[in-house]
Every structure is written in C-alpha cells, then in structure tokens.
Amino acid sequence: MNENILGNITRNLLGAWYLDLKFLVELLDEHNIDFDDIMESIECNFWTDFKIDINTIIYEVLYTIASNFITENYELFTKYSDEFEIFVNYMDSHISFKDEEVHKKFESF
C-alpha cells in the first residue's frame, strides 16, 4: 500500500500521521488487545457525541496495558504502589509507573 495515501487518509480521518497509526497498531499487536474492545470502552466512557481522535484511542490502549500489567503482577503491589501516569502525544505516548521498581518490571512487560 502506498504510504503517502495511507498517511493522507489517516491524517484526514484521525488527525494523525502514518507513524502515529503505526505506533497504535504495534501497541495493539504487541499486547494482544482487541481494537473493537477499545472502541467499545471509549464509547461507554465518552458517549457517542465525543469526537474520537487518535490520542483518545492511544490513551485507552495504554490504560488497558497498564491495567493488564497490574492484574498480572498483583503480588508486586502488596509491596509497591500501583500508581501510574499516562502521557499521550501521538507516537510519543507512554506509561510511567511512579514506583521505580514497578516501572523497571513494567518495561519488561
């Protein structure tokens, strides 16, 4: 597929560039997250009249990743904090756990 065409479509529909969309797709694939589940969660949380953009979708994916990490590592949080922050700015988006030990473990998740 021509990346210029894909980039133009992505930018016009989602307000994002091709690399932003690629970042989102890689997050979904890497963490085995169903895109339909993400969109359903957004619709439930933000109602249908909310304009959905790429950052909203990325935020919801990152939130799901953090929640899955916490669920899979619940024993870690008996000793450490489960507080985290999500920074969303297109492909520069990321999750930061406030506790350093937790964040180190998360980086390998």
N, CA, C and O atoms as CSV, one atom per row, in Angstrom:
chain,resi,resn,atom,element,x,y,z
A,1,MET,N,N,0.848,-1.185,0.000
A,1,MET,CA,C,0.000,0.000,0.000
A,1,MET,C,C,0.890,1.243,0.000
A,1,MET,O,O,1.921,1.280,0.670
A,2,ASN,N,N,0.494,2.214,-0.727
A,2,ASN,CA,C,1.224,3.465,-0.804
A,2,ASN,C,C,1.132,4.207,0.528
A,2,ASN,O,O,0.042,4.587,0.955
A,3,GLU,N,N,2.279,4.414,1.184
A,3,GLU,CA,C,2.287,5.057,2.494
A,3,GLU,C,C,1.820,6.498,2.437
A,3,GLU,O,O,1.283,6.997,3.426
A,4,ASN,N,N,2.006,7.192,1.312
A,4,ASN,CA,C,1.525,8.568,1.192
A,4,ASN,C,C,0.006,8.623,1.239
A,4,ASN,O,O,-0.568,9.486,1.903
A,5,ILE,N,N,-0.639,7.708,0.540
A,5,ILE,CA,C,-2.100,7.665,0.549
A,5,ILE,C,C,-2.601,7.295,1.941
A,5,ILE,O,O,-3.515,7.929,2.469
A,6,LEU,N,N,-1.995,6.262,2.532
A,6,LEU,CA,C,-2.380,5.852,3.878
A,6,LEU,C,C,-2.174,6.997,4.865
A,6,LEU,O,O,-3.013,7.227,5.736
A,7,GLY,N,N,-1.081,7.702,4.731
A,7,GLY,CA,C,-0.805,8.843,5.607
A,7,GLY,C,C,-1.834,9.939,5.451
A,7,GLY,O,O,-2.270,10.519,6.445
A,8,ASN,N,N,-2.235,10.239,4.217
A,8,ASN,CA,C,-3.234,11.278,3.986
A,8,ASN,C,C,-4.595,10.886,4.541
A,8,ASN,O,O,-5.289,11.709,5.137
A,9,ILE,N,N,-4.972,9.638,4.347
A,9,ILE,CA,C,-6.250,9.164,4.884
A,9,ILE,C,C,-6.234,9.238,6.411
A,9,ILE,O,O,-7.180,9.730,7.026
A,10,THR,N,N,-5.171,8.754,7.005
A,10,THR,CA,C,-5.046,8.755,8.458
A,10,THR,C,C,-5.097,10.171,9.010
A,10,THR,O,O,-5.807,10.435,9.981
A,11,ARG,N,N,-4.361,11.067,8.409
A,11,ARG,CA,C,-4.304,12.453,8.880
A,11,ARG,C,C,-5.681,13.105,8.777
A,11,ARG,O,O,-6.092,13.822,9.689
A,12,ASN,N,N,-6.390,12.866,7.691
A,12,ASN,CA,C,-7.691,13.498,7.497
A,12,ASN,C,C,-8.787,12.904,8.377
A,12,ASN,O,O,-9.651,13.637,8.859
A,13,LEU,N,N,-8.767,11.608,8.591
A,13,LEU,CA,C,-9.808,10.972,9.385
A,13,LEU,C,C,-9.547,11.027,10.893
A,13,LEU,O,O,-10.470,11.242,11.678
A,14,LEU,N,N,-8.307,10.835,11.286
A,14,LEU,CA,C,-7.982,10.742,12.709
A,14,LEU,C,C,-7.149,11.900,13.235
A,14,LEU,O,O,-6.905,11.986,14.438
A,15,GLY,N,N,-6.714,12.782,12.365
A,15,GLY,CA,C,-5.859,13.874,12.812
A,15,GLY,C,C,-4.490,13.380,13.229
A,15,GLY,O,O,-3.875,13.932,14.141
A,16,ALA,N,N,-4.014,12.344,12.564
A,16,ALA,CA,C,-2.729,11.750,12.923
A,16,ALA,C,C,-1.948,11.436,11.663
A,16,ALA,O,O,-2.498,11.432,10.562
A,17,TRP,N,N,-0.689,11.180,11.831
A,17,TRP,CA,C,0.177,10.817,10.721
A,17,TRP,C,C,0.325,9.311,10.669
A,17,TRP,O,O,-0.081,8.599,11.588
A,18,TYR,N,N,0.905,8.839,9.592
A,18,TYR,CA,C,1.092,7.404,9.370
A,18,TYR,C,C,1.849,6.745,10.529
A,18,TYR,O,O,1.455,5.674,10.991
A,19,LEU,N,N,2.922,7.367,10.998
A,19,LEU,CA,C,3.716,6.766,12.071
A,19,LEU,C,C,2.937,6.690,13.378
A,19,LEU,O,O,3.161,5.785,14.181
A,20,ASP,N,N,2.022,7.634,13.597
A,20,ASP,CA,C,1.172,7.576,14.789
A,20,ASP,C,C,0.253,6.364,14.725
A,20,ASP,O,O,0.076,5.653,15.714
A,21,LEU,N,N,-0.329,6.136,13.555
A,21,LEU,CA,C,-1.194,4.977,13.372
A,21,LEU,C,C,-0.394,3.681,13.498
A,21,LEU,O,O,-0.866,2.707,14.084
A,22,LYS,N,N,0.804,3.675,12.951
A,22,LYS,CA,C,1.670,2.500,13.054
A,22,LYS,C,C,1.989,2.215,14.523
A,22,LYS,O,O,1.986,1.056,14.939
A,23,PHE,N,N,2.264,3.252,15.310
A,23,PHE,CA,C,2.527,3.118,16.739
A,23,PHE,C,C,1.331,2.471,17.431
A,23,PHE,O,O,1.499,1.560,18.242
A,24,LEU,N,N,0.127,2.936,17.114
A,24,LEU,CA,C,-1.084,2.388,17.704
A,24,LEU,C,C,-1.262,0.917,17.349
A,24,LEU,O,O,-1.542,0.096,18.222
A,25,VAL,N,N,-1.104,0.586,16.088
A,25,VAL,CA,C,-1.272,-0.802,15.641
A,25,VAL,C,C,-0.243,-1.712,16.305
A,25,VAL,O,O,-0.568,-2.834,16.692
A,26,GLU,N,N,0.989,-1.240,16.439
A,26,GLU,CA,C,2.024,-2.042,17.103
A,26,GLU,C,C,1.701,-2.265,18.576
A,26,GLU,O,O,1.950,-3.351,19.100
A,27,LEU,N,N,1.152,-1.260,19.254
A,27,LEU,CA,C,0.728,-1.444,20.648
A,27,LEU,C,C,-0.353,-2.510,20.749
A,27,LEU,O,O,-0.292,-3.395,21.603
A,28,LEU,N,N,-1.339,-2.416,19.870
A,28,LEU,CA,C,-2.423,-3.402,19.863
A,28,LEU,C,C,-1.889,-4.810,19.635
A,28,LEU,O,O,-2.261,-5.745,20.344
A,29,ASP,N,N,-1.020,-4.954,18.649
A,29,ASP,CA,C,-0.455,-6.267,18.323
A,29,ASP,C,C,0.441,-6.801,19.433
A,29,ASP,O,O,0.322,-7.957,19.840
A,30,GLU,N,N,1.335,-5.951,19.914
A,30,GLU,CA,C,2.306,-6.384,20.924
A,30,GLU,C,C,1.631,-6.866,22.207
A,30,GLU,O,O,2.111,-7.790,22.864
A,31,HIS,N,N,0.515,-6.231,22.551
A,31,HIS,CA,C,-0.150,-6.578,23.812
A,31,HIS,C,C,-1.448,-7.358,23.606
A,31,HIS,O,O,-2.240,-7.538,24.531
A,32,ASN,N,N,-1.644,-7.817,22.359
A,32,ASN,CA,C,-2.799,-8.660,22.028
A,32,ASN,C,C,-4.118,-8.043,22.508
A,32,ASN,O,O,-4.911,-8.687,23.195
A,33,ILE,N,N,-4.325,-6.802,22.133
A,33,ILE,CA,C,-5.522,-6.066,22.532
A,33,ILE,C,C,-6.462,-5.972,21.331
A,33,ILE,O,O,-6.043,-5.652,20.219
A,34,ASP,N,N,-7.720,-6.252,21.575
A,34,ASP,CA,C,-8.741,-6.216,20.529
A,34,ASP,C,C,-9.194,-4.772,20.314
A,34,ASP,O,O,-9.676,-4.120,21.240
A,35,PHE,N,N,-9.038,-4.287,19.098
A,35,PHE,CA,C,-9.415,-2.910,18.769
A,35,PHE,C,C,-10.903,-2.652,19.019
A,35,PHE,O,O,-11.277,-1.568,19.468
A,36,ASP,N,N,-11.740,-3.632,18.734
A,36,ASP,CA,C,-13.178,-3.458,18.968
A,36,ASP,C,C,-13.478,-3.247,20.447
A,36,ASP,O,O,-14.359,-2.458,20.788
A,37,ASP,N,N,-12.763,-3.940,21.331
A,37,ASP,CA,C,-12.938,-3.741,22.769
A,37,ASP,C,C,-12.550,-2.327,23.180
A,37,ASP,O,O,-13.205,-1.714,24.023
A,38,ILE,N,N,-11.481,-1.814,22.580
A,38,ILE,CA,C,-11.034,-0.450,22.879
A,38,ILE,C,C,-12.102,0.551,22.460
A,38,ILE,O,O,-12.447,1.453,23.223
A,39,MET,N,N,-12.624,0.392,21.252
A,39,MET,CA,C,-13.630,1.327,20.752
A,39,MET,C,C,-14.918,1.245,21.582
A,39,MET,O,O,-15.565,2.264,21.824
A,40,GLU,N,N,-15.283,0.052,22.012
A,40,GLU,CA,C,-16.462,-0.100,22.867
A,40,GLU,C,C,-16.259,0.605,24.205
A,40,GLU,O,O,-17.171,1.258,24.712
A,41,SER,N,N,-15.069,0.473,24.771
A,41,SER,CA,C,-14.753,1.139,26.029
A,41,SER,C,C,-14.807,2.662,25.872
A,41,SER,O,O,-15.319,3.361,26.746
A,42,ILE,N,N,-14.284,3.166,24.770
A,42,ILE,CA,C,-14.321,4.612,24.522
A,42,ILE,C,C,-15.765,5.086,24.404
A,42,ILE,O,O,-16.135,6.111,24.977
A,43,GLU,N,N,-16.570,4.349,23.672
A,43,GLU,CA,C,-17.972,4.733,23.519
A,43,GLU,C,C,-18.703,4.721,24.852
A,43,GLU,O,O,-19.540,5.587,25.103
A,44,CYS,N,N,-18.401,3.758,25.708
A,44,CYS,CA,C,-19.038,3.687,27.027
A,44,CYS,C,C,-18.581,4.831,27.934
A,44,CYS,O,O,-19.374,5.383,28.696
A,45,ASN,N,N,-17.303,5.180,27.846
A,45,ASN,CA,C,-16.746,6.208,28.728
A,45,ASN,C,C,-16.949,7.631,28.246
A,45,ASN,O,O,-17.054,8.547,29.061
A,46,PHE,N,N,-17.006,7.833,26.948
A,46,PHE,CA,C,-17.048,9.189,26.420
A,46,PHE,C,C,-18.330,9.527,25.663
A,46,PHE,O,O,-18.455,10.631,25.133
A,47,TRP,N,N,-19.277,8.602,25.604
A,47,TRP,CA,C,-20.530,8.789,24.870
A,47,TRP,C,C,-20.265,8.880,23.380
A,47,TRP,O,O,-19.111,8.947,22.957
A,48,THR,N,N,-21.288,8.882,22.607
A,48,THR,CA,C,-21.122,8.823,21.159
A,48,THR,C,C,-20.923,10.185,20.510
A,48,THR,O,O,-20.444,10.241,19.378
A,49,ASP,N,N,-21.266,11.281,21.169
A,49,ASP,CA,C,-21.103,12.594,20.549
A,49,ASP,C,C,-19.694,13.164,20.719
A,49,ASP,O,O,-19.388,14.236,20.197
A,50,PHE,N,N,-18.845,12.449,21.444
A,50,PHE,CA,C,-17.457,12.859,21.642
A,50,PHE,C,C,-16.661,12.573,20.373
A,50,PHE,O,O,-16.744,11.474,19.824
A,51,LYS,N,N,-15.892,13.554,19.903
A,51,LYS,CA,C,-15.077,13.349,18.711
A,51,LYS,C,C,-13.866,12.496,19.086
A,51,LYS,O,O,-13.000,12.919,19.853
A,52,ILE,N,N,-13.827,11.322,18.544
A,52,ILE,CA,C,-12.743,10.390,18.845
A,52,ILE,C,C,-11.575,10.674,17.928
A,52,ILE,O,O,-11.726,10.702,16.706
A,53,ASP,N,N,-10.402,10.886,18.519
A,53,ASP,CA,C,-9.192,11.096,17.731
A,53,ASP,C,C,-8.161,10.044,18.122
A,53,ASP,O,O,-8.398,9.226,19.010
A,54,ILE,N,N,-7.048,10.076,17.467
A,54,ILE,CA,C,-6.007,9.062,17.695
A,54,ILE,C,C,-5.500,9.082,19.136
A,54,ILE,O,O,-5.210,8.024,19.695
A,55,ASN,N,N,-5.387,10.262,19.749
A,55,ASN,CA,C,-4.899,10.333,21.124
A,55,ASN,C,C,-5.860,9.678,22.105
A,55,ASN,O,O,-5.426,9.063,23.080
A,56,THR,N,N,-7.164,9.802,21.858
A,56,THR,CA,C,-8.151,9.137,22.705
A,56,THR,C,C,-7.983,7.623,22.620
A,56,THR,O,O,-8.034,6.923,23.631
A,57,ILE,N,N,-7.787,7.138,21.424
A,57,ILE,CA,C,-7.613,5.698,21.223
A,57,ILE,C,C,-6.310,5.221,21.866
A,57,ILE,O,O,-6.291,4.192,22.541
A,58,ILE,N,N,-5.223,5.965,21.658
A,58,ILE,CA,C,-3.933,5.603,22.263
A,58,ILE,C,C,-4.038,5.602,23.779
A,58,ILE,O,O,-3.513,4.702,24.434
A,59,TYR,N,N,-4.708,6.594,24.343
A,59,TYR,CA,C,-4.872,6.644,25.796
A,59,TYR,C,C,-5.572,5.382,26.300
A,59,TYR,O,O,-5.121,4.759,27.261
A,60,GLU,N,N,-6.660,5.012,25.656
A,60,GLU,CA,C,-7.420,3.845,26.093
A,60,GLU,C,C,-6.592,2.565,25.976
A,60,GLU,O,O,-6.685,1.687,26.834
A,61,VAL,N,N,-5.788,2.455,24.924
A,61,VAL,CA,C,-4.914,1.288,24.765
A,61,VAL,C,C,-3.872,1.261,25.879
A,61,VAL,O,O,-3.644,0.213,26.484
A,62,LEU,N,N,-3.236,2.400,26.158
A,62,LEU,CA,C,-2.231,2.452,27.220
A,62,LEU,C,C,-2.852,2.151,28.583
A,62,LEU,O,O,-2.241,1.472,29.408
A,63,TYR,N,N,-4.049,2.650,28.818
A,63,TYR,CA,C,-4.734,2.367,30.077
A,63,TYR,C,C,-4.990,0.859,30.208
A,63,TYR,O,O,-4.819,0.288,31.285
A,64,THR,N,N,-5.392,0.234,29.127
A,64,THR,CA,C,-5.621,-1.211,29.120
A,64,THR,C,C,-4.327,-1.966,29.392
A,64,THR,O,O,-4.323,-2.937,30.149
A,65,ILE,N,N,-3.236,-1.530,28.785
A,65,ILE,CA,C,-1.934,-2.169,29.009
A,65,ILE,C,C,-1.535,-2.063,30.482
A,65,ILE,O,O,-1.118,-3.050,31.088
A,66,ALA,N,N,-1.666,-0.867,31.052
A,66,ALA,CA,C,-1.315,-0.673,32.467
A,66,ALA,C,C,-2.196,-1.532,33.364
A,66,ALA,O,O,-1.705,-2.145,34.312
A,67,SER,N,N,-3.481,-1.581,33.076
A,67,SER,CA,C,-4.405,-2.396,33.877
A,67,SER,C,C,-4.065,-3.872,33.778
A,67,SER,O,O,-4.106,-4.587,34.779
A,68,ASN,N,N,-3.732,-4.332,32.587
A,68,ASN,CA,C,-3.334,-5.739,32.415
A,68,ASN,C,C,-2.058,-6.049,33.187
A,68,ASN,O,O,-1.935,-7.113,33.794
A,69,PHE,N,N,-1.117,-5.123,33.161
A,69,PHE,CA,C,0.134,-5.304,33.914
A,69,PHE,C,C,-0.156,-5.419,35.406
A,69,PHE,O,O,0.388,-6.292,36.083
A,70,ILE,N,N,-1.001,-4.552,35.909
A,70,ILE,CA,C,-1.342,-4.583,37.334
A,70,ILE,C,C,-2.031,-5.903,37.688
A,70,ILE,O,O,-1.721,-6.512,38.711
A,71,THR,N,N,-2.955,-6.337,36.849
A,71,THR,CA,C,-3.675,-7.588,37.094
A,71,THR,C,C,-2.719,-8.784,37.092
A,71,THR,O,O,-2.816,-9.662,37.950
A,72,GLU,N,N,-1.809,-8.813,36.137
A,72,GLU,CA,C,-0.883,-9.946,36.024
A,72,GLU,C,C,0.227,-9.924,37.070
A,72,GLU,O,O,0.882,-10.943,37.289
A,73,ASN,N,N,0.446,-8.800,37.707
A,73,ASN,CA,C,1.522,-8.670,38.686
A,73,ASN,C,C,0.985,-8.188,40.032
A,73,ASN,O,O,1.643,-7.408,40.719
A,74,TYR,N,N,-0.189,-8.642,40.404
A,74,TYR,CA,C,-0.843,-8.145,41.619
A,74,TYR,C,C,0.013,-8.331,42.869
A,74,TYR,O,O,-0.057,-7.519,43.792
A,75,GLU,N,N,0.823,-9.398,42.906
A,75,GLU,CA,C,1.663,-9.627,44.086
A,75,GLU,C,C,2.723,-8.535,44.261
A,75,GLU,O,O,3.169,-8.275,45.378
A,76,LEU,N,N,3.116,-7.911,43.181
A,76,LEU,CA,C,4.091,-6.823,43.234
A,76,LEU,C,C,3.535,-5.626,44.004
A,76,LEU,O,O,4.279,-4.883,44.645
A,77,PHE,N,N,2.224,-5.454,43.930
A,77,PHE,CA,C,1.607,-4.264,44.505
A,77,PHE,C,C,1.236,-4.413,45.967
A,77,PHE,O,O,0.651,-3.501,46.551
A,78,THR,N,N,1.563,-5.543,46.567
A,78,THR,CA,C,1.435,-5.645,48.020
A,78,THR,C,C,2.596,-4.910,48.687
A,78,THR,O,O,2.512,-4.507,49.847
A,79,LYS,N,N,3.690,-4.744,47.921
A,79,LYS,CA,C,4.875,-4.083,48.446
A,79,LYS,C,C,5.049,-2.677,47.862
A,79,LYS,O,O,5.541,-1.776,48.542
A,80,TYR,N,N,4.644,-2.492,46.596
A,80,TYR,CA,C,4.868,-1.231,45.901
A,80,TYR,C,C,3.567,-0.602,45.451
A,80,TYR,O,O,2.522,-1.252,45.427
A,81,SER,N,N,3.640,0.648,45.102
A,81,SER,CA,C,2.473,1.399,44.642
A,81,SER,C,C,2.087,1.001,43.216
A,81,SER,O,O,2.946,0.696,42.388
A,82,ASP,N,N,0.785,1.009,42.946
A,82,ASP,CA,C,0.320,0.738,41.585
A,82,ASP,C,C,-0.049,2.023,40.844
A,82,ASP,O,O,-0.707,1.973,39.805
A,83,GLU,N,N,0.368,3.161,41.370
A,83,GLU,CA,C,0.058,4.431,40.714
A,83,GLU,C,C,0.858,4.575,39.425
A,83,GLU,O,O,2.042,4.245,39.361
A,84,PHE,N,N,0.176,5.076,38.407
A,84,PHE,CA,C,0.842,5.300,37.131
A,84,PHE,C,C,0.264,6.532,36.453
A,84,PHE,O,O,-0.833,6.991,36.768
A,85,GLU,N,N,1.036,7.042,35.522
A,85,GLU,CA,C,0.597,8.177,34.715
A,85,GLU,C,C,0.680,7.787,33.251
A,85,GLU,O,O,1.566,7.040,32.836
A,86,ILE,N,N,-0.253,8.302,32.484
A,86,ILE,CA,C,-0.230,8.082,31.043
A,86,ILE,C,C,-0.015,9.435,30.383
A,86,ILE,O,O,-0.772,10.379,30.606
A,87,PHE,N,N,1.017,9.511,29.577
A,87,PHE,CA,C,1.298,10.703,28.791
A,87,PHE,C,C,0.888,10.398,27.356
A,87,PHE,O,O,1.345,9.414,26.774
A,88,VAL,N,N,0.032,11.234,26.785
A,88,VAL,CA,C,-0.450,10.983,25.432
A,88,VAL,C,C,-0.099,12.161,24.535
A,88,VAL,O,O,-0.535,13.291,24.753
A,89,ASN,N,N,0.695,11.863,23.528
A,89,ASN,CA,C,1.039,12.827,22.485
A,89,ASN,C,C,1.438,12.028,21.248
A,89,ASN,O,O,2.612,11.933,20.889
A,90,TYR,N,N,0.417,11.460,20.612
A,90,TYR,CA,C,0.627,10.656,19.415
A,90,TYR,C,C,1.655,9.556,19.688
A,90,TYR,O,O,1.543,8.858,20.696
A,91,MET,N,N,2.650,9.385,18.817
A,91,MET,CA,C,3.584,8.263,18.967
A,91,MET,C,C,4.585,8.449,20.108
A,91,MET,O,O,5.358,7.538,20.405
A,92,ASP,N,N,4.578,9.612,20.746
A,92,ASP,CA,C,5.437,9.837,21.911
A,92,ASP,C,C,4.745,9.426,23.212
A,92,ASP,O,O,5.292,9.641,24.293
A,93,SER,N,N,3.580,8.853,23.125
A,93,SER,CA,C,2.797,8.460,24.295
A,93,SER,C,C,3.483,7.331,25.058
A,93,SER,O,O,4.165,6.489,24.475
A,94,HIS,N,N,3.284,7.334,26.377
A,94,HIS,CA,C,3.888,6.281,27.193
A,94,HIS,C,C,3.232,6.202,28.570
A,94,HIS,O,O,2.470,7.083,28.967
A,95,ILE,N,N,3.545,5.142,29.274
A,95,ILE,CA,C,3.075,4.900,30.642
A,95,ILE,C,C,4.271,5.004,31.571
A,95,ILE,O,O,5.356,4.511,31.260
A,96,SER,N,N,4.068,5.649,32.717
A,96,SER,CA,C,5.109,5.713,33.745
A,96,SER,C,C,4.517,5.298,35.080
A,96,SER,O,O,3.588,5.930,35.584
A,97,PHE,N,N,5.057,4.243,35.642
A,97,PHE,CA,C,4.666,3.865,36.993
A,97,PHE,C,C,5.492,4.708,37.956
A,97,PHE,O,O,6.689,4.910,37.754
A,98,LYS,N,N,4.839,5.196,39.004
A,98,LYS,CA,C,5.501,6.128,39.922
A,98,LYS,C,C,6.613,5.462,40.729
A,98,LYS,O,O,7.623,6.093,41.039
A,99,ASP,N,N,6.424,4.194,41.065
A,99,ASP,CA,C,7.456,3.477,41.808
A,99,ASP,C,C,8.506,2.952,40.834
A,99,ASP,O,O,8.172,2.310,39.838
A,100,GLU,N,N,9.764,3.225,41.122
A,100,GLU,CA,C,10.865,2.857,40.226
A,100,GLU,C,C,10.974,1.346,40.004
A,100,GLU,O,O,11.204,0.897,38.881
A,101,GLU,N,N,10.809,0.569,41.067
A,101,GLU,CA,C,10.891,-0.890,40.941
A,101,GLU,C,C,9.766,-1.425,40.051
A,101,GLU,O,O,9.982,-2.309,39.222
A,102,VAL,N,N,8.588,-0.886,40.231
A,102,VAL,CA,C,7.446,-1.304,39.423
A,102,VAL,C,C,7.686,-0.926,37.963
A,102,VAL,O,O,7.423,-1.718,37.058
A,103,HIS,N,N,8.181,0.277,37.745
A,103,HIS,CA,C,8.420,0.726,36.368
A,103,HIS,C,C,9.455,-0.152,35.666
A,103,HIS,O,O,9.306,-0.465,34.485
A,104,LYS,N,N,10.501,-0.548,36.390
A,104,LYS,CA,C,11.511,-1.439,35.802
A,104,LYS,C,C,10.856,-2.755,35.369
A,104,LYS,O,O,11.122,-3.259,34.278
A,105,LYS,N,N,10.017,-3.294,36.217
A,105,LYS,CA,C,9.330,-4.545,35.878
A,105,LYS,C,C,8.378,-4.315,34.696
A,105,LYS,O,O,8.260,-5.172,33.819
A,106,PHE,N,N,7.709,-3.173,34.673
A,106,PHE,CA,C,6.787,-2.866,33.592
A,106,PHE,C,C,7.515,-2.771,32.241
A,106,PHE,O,O,6.980,-3.202,31.220
A,107,GLU,N,N,8.695,-2.227,32.234
A,107,GLU,CA,C,9.447,-2.076,30.987
A,107,GLU,C,C,9.712,-3.428,30.315
A,107,GLU,O,O,9.861,-3.496,29.095
A,108,SER,N,N,9.769,-4.479,31.095
A,108,SER,CA,C,9.982,-5.803,30.509
A,108,SER,C,C,8.670,-6.532,30.218
A,108,SER,O,O,8.677,-7.659,29.723
A,109,PHE,N,N,7.568,-5.899,30.522
A,109,PHE,CA,C,6.234,-6.472,30.321
A,109,PHE,C,C,5.920,-6.400,28.868
A,109,PHE,O,O,4.843,-6.824,28.448
